[in-house]
């Protein structure tokens, strides 16, 4: 027996398509919730805050030249697969 790729039936393909659509809807909902959370955080930051106490001093900046890229935020990538109903579904 070869361990090649198995052919999927039209019923299996339909189930996979439905799972992909469900995953897309879930991702869209999560994106909306994250956007709302960010907007709330921004609106809270817009409120005037009391000035920081002067007695607390900040540490001096590091002089290590090897870590120039530490300040940059890492890029976030979208996941290629989502776990739904016991299966990993590829998101296009």
Secondary structure as GFF3:
##gff-version 3
##sequence-region A 1 92
A	DSSP	alpha_helix	10	46	.	.	.	ID=ss1
A	DSSP	three_ten_helix	65	70	.	.	.	ID=ss2
A	DSSP	beta_strand	81	84	.	.	.	ID=ss3
A	DSSP	beta_strand	87	90	.	.	.	ID=ss4
###
